[in-house]
Amino acid sequence: MANKTRVATVSLAGCFGCHMSLLDIDERMLQLAELIEFDRSPLTDIEHCTNCDIGLIEGGVCNSENVHVLREFRKNCKILVAVGACAINGGLPSLRNFIPLEECLAEAYLDGIGVENPQIPSDPELPLLLNKVYPIHEVVKIDYFLPGCPPSADVFWKFLTDLLDGREPSLPYELVHYD
Amino acid sequence: MSKTITIDSKMIPFQEGQTIMEAATAAGVYIPHLCHHPEFTPHGSCKLCTVNVNGRGCTACTYPAIDGQEILNETKELNDDRRKITQMLFVEGNHLCPGCEKSGNCQLQAVGYYLNMLDNHFAHFFARRDLDASHPDVLIDRNRCIFCTLCVRASREKDGKDVFAISGRGINKQLVFNSESGQLKDTGLGVNDQAAHICPTGAILIKRTGFTVPIGERRFDHNDIAETGLEQEHSDHG
């Protein structure tokens, strides 16, 4: 089928739980595959997204690479969606926001129990950590939000089928959860 | 003839001295609120219960019902404002629902659900707020405190103890305890005090009781706060 809706997905500072939940739509994935094709996504291994209709962003923004990837998605996706608690408010990774970054690094790589050969990783290929973990709407404009940790498979299904059918997406009470 | 107000065109009788909130609750009309509780002196601070009374915004929990008032409650404009207020509460504190024992039974969360709040809109403060785990039976997590003062009022008005107070200004505002050391364990708070059970969020938790109700059976899992909230307020504490 020509002109399938192009969907890109990524997990920034997330745990891939939201991606797993998307896969939980189970056999409905076959129906979805008739209507969409995946561009950049952990499901395809395409490295950069180009001209997509929908971008699904899991996770918050914790390092410089996350910023670049998020901006690439914003530039290339007509509709950008914050998926899950971490994308919406930073989530679990944002617990480090209350501790200075230097102290976090020291605890993990210098002073932590069982650390051998203590050193803070500084390879130039490693993305630099941001001072805090940011919700993605604080970095780029976001069009829709799917709350949940993770959003249930039915949330993905309702949202995507609403969009594909040309309806304004809406979530009924039972599908709105912050946990 | 009995006196009436109208809320969203519905005639509602009231008794002299009742607030709009009291008249509405008695008639089964839900007005979103967090700092209001029927058993305590109204505080009027969360502003969620703002309704339009004869063209003017008033907090329903503090404003007296007066014969002939025409009140708007369930309007898009009011609920848009309420959603913004709720979002401000979420970004001022640190409300990470996935790891909170109160999740599913939390009134702040339930108001968010009721208003179909899907994001927090504003930039997060990520303000550092300290815990107090000193008490043998009660845990305080200030990250989740919304300064509704229900614990302050419950301790003062029902428990007769005056354990809690709000101290400081702006982002440094915090819940404090009435003891020499400043720790909760050195106050007279008992695990059965009403103040220990009144918190609408997960800021005051009873230790060793978390996650006892499975997901799917929690208070707001299937019924919104408009249904369960009114029931609860009619049945709570007799």
Interface residues (C-beta under 8 A of the other chain):
Chain A: A82 A85 I88 N89 G90 G91 L92 S94 L95 N97 F98 K132 Y134 P135 H137 E138 I142 Y144 F145 L146 P147 C149 S170 L171 Y173 E174 V176 H177 Y178 D179
Chain B: F90 N94 H95 L96 C97 P98 G99 C100 S103 G104 Q109 G112 Y113 N116 L118 D119 N120 H121 A123 H124 F126 R128 I215 H222 D224
